[in-house]
């Protein structure tokens, strides 16, 4: 699975923000490093990506601006040879949506995740002072 774009619609201090990682290169490596000043939103954006994949946590610290019940994050994900547009809202069931707002089964992302968990993804795809 490749993250093509992350939409921070209502998440943390973001409102209608978009991070576009571009198209996959035709050849060569495909690595993106996100860096910036402290408090720029790097950790918030990564938390949004994890919440998109694994559900917005019930006791999320990122609902303070928009209200936890209105949180939303979206993405363009590339897998199985296609680009898939999805959105995630806060909720226990039916929180993964297609672009028309119809619920998608959690299994839709299960195959591309290949058994990875939130913690595994966090450990594999995020470096901080402690992990360095």
C-alpha positions in Angstrom: 0.0 0.0 0.0 1.2 3.5 -0.9 -0.1 6.7 0.5 -0.6 9.0 -2.5 -2.4 11.8 -0.6 -3.6 12.5 3.0 -6.6 14.8 3.6 -6.7 16.3 7.0 -10.3 17.4 6.7 -11.0 18.0 10.4 -8.2 16.6 12.5 -6.2 18.2 15.3 -5.5 21.8 14.4 -5.9 21.0 10.7 -9.0 22.0 8.6 -9.2 21.1 5.0 -5.4 20.5 4.7 -4.0 18.2 2.1 -0.6 16.5 1.9 0.1 15.3 -1.6 3.0 12.9 -1.9 2.9 12.7 -5.7 2.8 9.9 -8.1 4.9 6.8 -7.7 8.1 7.2 -9.7 8.2 5.0 -12.8 11.6 3.7 -11.7 13.9 4.0 -8.7 13.1 4.3 -5.1 9.9 5.7 -3.5 10.7 7.2 -0.1 9.2 10.2 1.5 10.6 11.9 4.5 8.4 14.4 6.3 10.3 16.9 8.4 9.6 20.3 9.9 9.8 22.6 12.9 8.5 21.5 16.3 4.7 21.8 16.5 4.3 22.0 12.7 2.0 19.0 12.7 4.2 16.1 11.7 3.1 13.8 14.5 -0.5 14.9 14.0 -0.4 14.0 10.3 1.1 10.6 11.1 -1.6 10.0 13.8 -4.2 10.9 11.2 -2.8 8.3 8.8 -2.9 5.6 11.5 -6.4 6.6 12.5 -7.4 6.4 8.8 -6.1 2.8 8.6 -7.1 1.5 12.0 -10.1 3.8 13.2 -10.0 7.0 15.1 -9.3 6.1 18.7 -12.1 6.4 21.2 -10.2 8.7 23.5 -8.4 10.6 20.8 -6.4 13.7 21.7 -7.0 15.2 18.2 -10.6 16.2 18.5 -10.1 19.4 20.5 -10.7 21.9 17.7 -13.5 20.4 15.6 -15.0 18.1 18.3 -14.3 14.4 18.3 -17.7 13.6 16.8 -16.8 15.7 13.6 -13.3 14.4 13.0 -12.6 13.3 9.5 -9.5 12.2 7.6 -9.2 11.0 4.0 -6.7 9.6 1.6 -5.8 8.3 -1.8 -4.3 4.9 -1.3 -2.6 2.9 -4.0 -2.8 -0.8 -3.8 -3.9 -3.7 -6.1 -2.8 -1.7 -9.1 -5.4 1.1 -8.5 -5.9 4.3 -6.5 -8.6 4.1 -3.9 -10.2 7.2 -2.3 -11.4 6.6 1.3 -12.5 8.7 4.3 -12.6 7.9 8.0 -14.9 9.5 10.5 -15.1 8.8 14.2 -17.3 5.9 15.1 -17.2 2.3 16.2 -18.8 0.8 13.1 -19.2 2.0 9.5 -16.5 4.7 10.0 -14.5 3.8 6.8 -16.3 5.4 3.9 -16.0 5.7 0.1 -16.1 9.1 -1.7 -19.9 8.9 -1.8 -20.1 8.4 2.0 -21.1 4.8 1.8 -19.6 2.5 4.5 -16.8 0.2 3.5 -16.0 -3.0 5.3 -12.8 -2.9 7.5 -11.6 -5.8 5.4 -11.2 -3.4 2.5 -7.9 -2.3 4.1 -7.2 -5.6 5.7 -5.6 -7.2 2.6 -3.3 -4.3 1.8 -2.3 -4.1 5.5 -1.3 -7.8 5.5 -1.8 -8.2 9.2 0.0 -5.1 10.3 -1.3 -3.4 13.5 -1.3 0.2 14.5 1.7 -0.4 16.8 3.6 -2.2 14.1 3.0 0.6 11.6 4.0 3.2 14.1 7.2 1.4 14.8 8.0 0.7 11.1 7.2 4.1 9.6 8.0 6.7 12.2 11.4 7.7 13.5 11.7 10.0 16.5 14.5 10.9 19.0 13.9 7.8 21.0 13.9 5.4 18.1 16.9 6.9 16.5 
